[in-house]
């Protein structure tokens, strides 16, 4: 990789570790202009946008990364995750399964697929995948914490009658409910950051793609 590009990547990654993903977005957008054929820049820009709750904009660059570097497990995993956040569950899960087939050892791909089911209260399907993630990430606290939360959530929901659970499952899959979750994440990030003009432009575009005009 070009030294200038490596420096920008390191800067963006450091900003994300500091919780300043919006600043990483700005750095990476400028860097992409200089290196438009580098798949990793698009992938990293997608990660930064996801951390900002900008899922539609993240999808755009993940698709570009996948176009430049097809059949890359981590790109496909990220694309699969963002697709599920956009409510495209079948397509997202297909991407995640493809990512798993390319890298059988990454517990995060199994976990992302599991969470796509847990978010819809489909615990049996979710645990089929989470039970595969746990031994692979036996020392990964993130995996262990998510496993614990999944067990607690399953046990809490199992206290309800089956017909009530079925109704909640259907509600969770409704496009407006999924959209409200995305907007909650987007607004939550925005409230924590000092936003610049580029942020405001991206936020307005993300809102428009969510079918919302103006700040929500």
KADA-V797630 format. One record per pair of residues at least 24 apart in sequence whose ideal C-beta (glycine too) atoms are under 10 Angstrom apart, sorted by the first residue. I is the first residue (numbers start at 1). J is the second residue. Records with the same first field share a line. If there is no record, write none. Layout:
# KADA-V797630
I: J  J
This chain:
# KADA-V797630
1: 35  38  40  41
2: 31  34  35  38
4: 31  34  35
5: 31  32  34  35  38  40  41
7: 31
8: 32  34  35  41  44
9: 35  38  40  41  44
12: 41  44  45  47  48
13: 44  47  48
15: 48
16: 44  47  48  51  52
19: 51  189  192  193
20: 48  51  52  193  194
21: 47  48  49  50  51  52  53  54  189  193
22: 48  49  51  52  54  189  190  192  193  194  195  196  198  199  202  203
23: 48  193  194  196  198  199
24: 48  49  51  52
25: 49  51  52  54  57  58  61  198  199  202
26: 196  197  198  199  202
28: 61
29: 61  198  202
30: 198
32: 61  64
36: 64  68
37: 68
38: 65  68  69
39: 64  65  66  67  68  69  70  72  75
40: 65  68  69  72  74  75
41: 65  68
42: 66  67  68  69  75
43: 68  69  72  74  75  78  79
44: 78
46: 75  78  79  81  82
47: 74  78  82
49: 82  202  206
50: 78  81  82  85  185
51: 185  189
52: 185  186  189  190  193  195  199  202  203  206
53: 85  181  182  183  184  185  186  187  188  189  190  203  206
54: 82  182  185  186  189  199  202  203  205  206  207  209  210
55: 81  82  83  84  85  86  87  181  182  185  186  206  209  210
56: 82  85  86  182  186  205  206  207  208  209  210
57: 82  202  203  205  206  209
58: 82  85  86  206
59: 83  85  86  88  209
60: 205  209
62: 95
66: 95
71: 98  99  101  102
72: 99  102  103
73: 98  99  100  101  102  103  104  105  106  109
74: 99  102  103  106  108  109
75: 99  102
76: 100  101  102  103  109
77: 102  103  106  108  109  110  111  112  113
78: 108  109  112
80: 109  112  113  116
81: 108  109  111  112  113  115  116
83: 116
84: 112  113  115  116  117  119  120  178
85: 116  119  178  181  182  185
86: 175  178  179  182  209  210
87: 173  174  175  176  177  178  179  181  182
88: 178
89: 116  117  119  120  122  173  178
90: 116
92: 116
93: 117  125  129
96: 129
97: 129
100: 129  132  133
104: 132  136
105: 136  137
106: 133  136  137
107: 132  133  134  135  136  137  138  140  142  143  146
108: 133  136  137  140  142  143  146
109: 133  136
110: 134  135  136  137  143
111: 136  137  140  142  143  146  147  150
112: 146
114: 146  147  150
115: 146  149  150
117: 150
118: 146  149  150  153  154  157  172
119: 153  172  173  178  181
120: 168  169  170  171  172  173  178
121: 153  154  157  160  165  166  168  169  170  171  172  173
122: 169  172  173
123: 150  151  153  154  155  157  158  165
124: 154
126: 150  153  154
127: 151  154
175: 211
176: 211
179: 210  211  212
180: 210  216
182: 206  209  210
183: 207  210  211  212  216
184: 216
186: 210  212  216
187: 215  216
190: 215  216
